[in-house]
Amino acid sequence: MLGGVKLLDTHLLLRAYAAGIFPMADSRNAGSIYWVEPEKRGILPLDGFHLSRSLAKTLRSDSFTVTVDRAFGRVIAACAEAAPDRPNTWINAQIETACATLHLQGHAHSVECWRGETLVGGLYGISLGGAFFGESMFSRERDASKVALAHLVARLKYGRYRLLDCQFITGHLASLGAIEVSRNAYVGLLGEALAAGEGVGVGVGEAVDFGALDALGGRAAPDDMATVSAPISGCVIVQLLTQTS
């Protein structure tokens, strides 16, 4: 127990993701979680991201400063806040605490969009092998969450990931290229992604690496924040998104 919160075992959580199952809670204050395995699964093919002209222009302008793993706790807390179109949330204290632990273990990551020193958007998810499980996103300025997702997709492509899991399709995600696949199709894609993360069936130079893109940032991260990436130019992100495998 931690502050009255029943801990969600992170080893169990990773095994669940590897089996195609993820946790949700009925509300922010719910005392327990339940496990979900949808009949139809939302995924965003990494070569199928829909980069509109307006979003490409926003990316190239670098109007947001985009970082990775600089404010994981603030991102998940923002994702758990109530919003006009979402009066409640599925992220309870158990899930938030478990994801914070996974972040410390290198399995959970966040992408942050900043306007100056103000956090205005972002997303977080779980990385396992060659699969990234996108959990939630938030936006306090127009296009902030789209920019965060564009940076994530470019990072996953550059890092040779195989699968970006969106869990459920929304109109917002569908407009960016997300599609639905059957449970059986998803299990096959997940198996291939996890195998790639273990080096099965990949050649030299094809290893999965979430941090591979950081080398393009132009500077090293501080010694006490080794997972933090330097901001990547939006022009680089657009170039990566428009390249095909």
C-alpha positions as CSV (number, residue, x, y, z in Angstrom):
1,M,0.0,0.0,0.0
2,L,1.2,3.5,-0.7
3,G,-0.8,6.4,0.8
4,G,-3.9,4.2,0.9
5,V,-3.5,3.1,-2.7
6,K,-3.4,-0.6,-3.5
7,L,-0.4,-1.0,-5.7
8,L,-0.7,-2.4,-9.2
9,D,2.1,-4.9,-9.8
10,T,4.2,-3.6,-12.7
11,H,5.4,-7.0,-13.7
12,L,1.8,-8.1,-14.0
13,L,1.1,-5.0,-15.9
14,L,3.8,-5.6,-18.5
15,R,2.7,-9.2,-18.9
16,A,-0.8,-7.9,-19.5
17,Y,0.3,-5.5,-22.2
18,A,2.3,-8.3,-23.8
19,A,-0.9,-10.4,-24.0
20,G,-2.9,-7.5,-25.5
21,I,-4.7,-6.5,-22.3
22,F,-4.7,-3.2,-20.6
23,P,-6.1,-1.7,-17.3
24,M,-8.8,0.9,-16.9
25,A,-10.7,2.3,-13.9
26,D,-14.3,3.4,-13.7
27,S,-13.3,6.8,-12.5
28,R,-10.5,8.9,-11.1
29,N,-11.4,8.0,-7.5
30,A,-12.1,4.3,-8.2
31,G,-10.4,2.0,-5.8
32,S,-9.8,-0.8,-8.3
33,I,-9.1,-1.4,-11.9
34,Y,-10.4,-3.9,-14.5
35,W,-8.8,-5.4,-17.5
36,V,-9.8,-4.7,-21.1
37,E,-9.3,-6.7,-24.3
38,P,-11.3,-5.1,-27.1
39,E,-12.8,-7.0,-29.9
40,K,-11.7,-4.2,-32.2
41,R,-8.3,-2.5,-31.5
42,G,-7.2,0.9,-32.5
43,I,-3.7,1.2,-34.0
44,L,-1.9,3.9,-35.9
45,P,0.3,2.4,-38.7
46,L,3.6,4.2,-38.4
47,D,3.7,4.8,-42.2
48,G,0.1,5.8,-42.2
49,F,0.2,9.0,-40.1
50,H,-1.9,11.6,-41.8
51,L,0.2,14.8,-41.9
52,S,-2.1,17.6,-43.1
53,R,-0.6,20.7,-44.6
54,S,-1.7,22.8,-41.6
55,L,-0.1,20.4,-39.2
56,A,3.1,20.2,-41.2
57,K,3.2,24.0,-41.2
58,T,2.8,24.1,-37.4
59,L,5.5,21.5,-37.0
60,R,8.0,23.4,-39.2
61,S,7.3,26.7,-37.3
62,D,8.5,25.1,-34.0
63,S,5.8,27.1,-32.3
64,F,5.9,24.5,-29.5
65,T,9.0,23.3,-27.8
66,V,8.7,19.5,-27.7
67,T,10.5,17.3,-25.2
68,V,10.5,13.7,-24.1
69,D,10.4,12.4,-20.5
70,R,10.9,15.9,-19.0
71,A,7.6,16.0,-17.1
72,F,6.1,12.5,-17.1
73,G,4.3,13.0,-13.8
74,R,2.8,16.3,-14.9
75,V,1.6,14.8,-18.2
76,I,-0.2,11.8,-16.7
77,A,-1.7,14.1,-14.1
78,A,-3.0,16.4,-16.9
79,C,-4.4,13.4,-18.8
80,A,-6.3,12.4,-15.7
81,E,-7.9,15.8,-15.2
82,A,-11.6,16.4,-16.1
83,A,-12.3,18.2,-19.3
84,P,-15.4,19.6,-20.9
85,D,-15.7,16.7,-23.2
86,R,-14.5,14.2,-20.6
87,P,-16.0,14.8,-17.2
88,N,-14.3,11.8,-15.7
89,T,-11.2,9.7,-16.4
90,W,-10.2,6.0,-16.5
91,I,-6.8,6.9,-14.9
92,N,-7.0,6.3,-11.1
93,A,-4.3,6.4,-8.5
94,Q,-3.3,2.7,-9.0
95,I,-2.7,3.2,-12.7
96,E,-0.9,6.6,-12.2
97,T,1.4,5.1,-9.6
98,A,2.2,2.0,-11.6
99,C,2.9,4.1,-14.7
100,A,5.2,6.3,-12.7
101,T,7.1,3.2,-11.6
102,L,7.3,2.0,-15.2
103,H,8.7,5.3,-16.2
104,L,11.5,5.0,-13.7
105,Q,12.2,1.5,-15.1
106,G,12.4,2.9,-18.6
107,H,9.1,1.3,-19.8
108,A,6.9,4.4,-19.8
109,H,7.5,7.6,-21.7
110,S,5.9,11.0,-22.2
111,V,6.0,13.6,-24.9
112,E,5.5,17.2,-23.8
113,C,4.6,20.4,-25.7
114,W,5.6,23.6,-24.1
115,R,4.8,27.3,-24.8
116,G,7.7,28.9,-23.1
117,E,7.7,27.4,-19.6
118,T,4.1,26.4,-19.7
119,L,3.1,22.8,-20.4
120,V,0.3,23.0,-23.0
121,G,-0.1,19.5,-24.3
122,G,1.4,16.0,-24.3
123,L,0.9,12.3,-24.2
124,Y,2.2,9.2,-22.4
125,G,2.4,5.5,-23.1
126,I,4.1,2.2,-22.4
127,S,7.1,0.8,-24.4
128,L,7.6,-2.9,-24.6
129,G,9.8,-4.5,-27.2
130,G,8.9,-3.0,-30.6
131,A,5.4,-1.9,-29.5
132,F,4.3,1.4,-28.0
133,F,1.0,1.5,-26.2
134,G,-0.4,5.0,-26.3
135,E,-2.4,5.6,-23.2
136,S,-3.7,9.1,-23.1
137,M,-3.1,12.7,-24.4
138,F,-4.2,16.2,-23.5
139,S,-4.2,19.6,-25.1
140,R,-4.5,23.1,-23.7
141,E,-3.7,24.8,-26.9
142,R,-4.9,24.1,-30.4
143,D,-2.8,21.3,-32.1
144,A,-0.7,20.7,-29.1
145,S,-1.7,17.0,-28.8
146,K,-1.4,16.6,-32.6
147,V,2.2,17.9,-32.5
148,A,3.0,15.6,-29.6
149,L,1.6,12.6,-31.5
150,A,3.5,13.6,-34.7
151,H,6.7,13.7,-32.6
152,L,5.9,10.3,-31.1
153,V,5.2,8.7,-34.5
154,A,8.5,10.1,-36.0
155,R,10.4,8.8,-32.9
156,L,8.9,5.4,-33.2
157,K,9.6,5.2,-36.9
158,Y,13.2,6.3,-36.4
159,G,13.6,3.9,-33.5
160,R,12.4,1.0,-35.7
161,Y,9.2,0.2,-33.7
162,R,6.6,-2.0,-35.4
163,L,3.4,-1.1,-33.6
164,L,1.6,2.0,-32.1
165,D,-1.4,0.8,-30.2
166,C,-4.1,3.4,-29.7
167,Q,-6.5,1.1,-27.8
168,F,-9.8,2.7,-29.0
169,I,-10.5,4.8,-32.1
170,T,-11.7,8.3,-31.7
171,G,-12.6,10.8,-34.4
172,H,-9.4,12.8,-33.5
173,L,-7.2,9.7,-33.9
174,A,-9.0,8.6,-37.1
175,S,-8.3,12.0,-38.6
176,L,-4.6,11.4,-38.0
177,G,-4.6,7.9,-39.6
178,A,-5.6,5.5,-36.9
179,I,-7.5,2.4,-38.0
180,E,-9.3,-0.5,-36.3
181,V,-8.2,-4.1,-36.6
182,S,-9.7,-7.3,-35.3
183,R,-8.5,-8.8,-32.1
184,N,-6.8,-11.7,-34.0
185,A,-5.0,-9.3,-36.4
186,Y,-3.9,-7.2,-33.4
187,V,-2.5,-10.2,-31.6
188,G,-0.4,-11.1,-34.7
189,L,0.9,-7.5,-35.0
190,L,1.7,-7.4,-31.3
191,G,3.6,-10.7,-31.5
192,E,5.7,-9.4,-34.4
193,A,6.5,-6.2,-32.6
194,L,7.5,-7.9,-29.4
195,A,9.7,-10.4,-31.3
196,A,11.4,-7.5,-33.1
197,G,12.1,-5.9,-29.7
198,E,13.9,-9.1,-28.7
199,G,16.0,-9.0,-31.9
200,V,14.1,-11.9,-33.5
201,G,14.0,-11.6,-37.3
202,V,15.9,-8.3,-37.5
203,G,19.2,-7.5,-39.1
204,V,22.2,-5.5,-38.1
205,G,21.3,-1.9,-37.4
206,E,17.6,-2.7,-37.0
207,A,17.4,-2.9,-33.2
208,V,14.4,-1.1,-31.6
209,D,15.5,2.0,-29.7
210,F,13.1,4.6,-28.3
211,G,16.0,7.0,-27.7
212,A,17.5,6.7,-31.2
213,L,16.1,10.1,-32.3
214,D,17.8,11.9,-29.5
215,A,21.1,11.9,-31.4
216,L,19.5,14.4,-33.8
217,G,18.7,16.9,-31.0
218,G,22.1,18.6,-31.1
219,R,23.0,18.4,-27.5
220,A,23.3,15.9,-24.7
221,A,20.8,15.6,-21.8
222,P,21.9,16.6,-18.3
223,D,23.6,13.9,-16.4
224,D,20.8,13.6,-13.9
225,M,18.1,13.3,-16.7
226,A,19.6,10.8,-19.0
227,T,16.3,9.9,-20.7
228,V,15.5,13.5,-21.5
229,S,15.8,14.3,-25.2
230,A,16.9,17.7,-26.5
231,P,14.2,19.3,-28.6
232,I,14.1,18.0,-32.2
233,S,13.4,20.4,-35.1
234,G,9.9,20.3,-36.5
235,C,11.4,20.2,-40.0
236,V,13.2,16.9,-39.0
237,I,9.9,15.5,-37.7
238,V,8.1,16.4,-41.0
239,Q,10.9,14.8,-43.0
240,L,10.7,11.6,-41.0
241,L,6.9,11.4,-41.2
242,T,6.9,11.8,-45.0
243,Q,9.6,9.1,-45.5
244,T,8.3,5.6,-46.2
245,S,9.9,2.4,-44.9
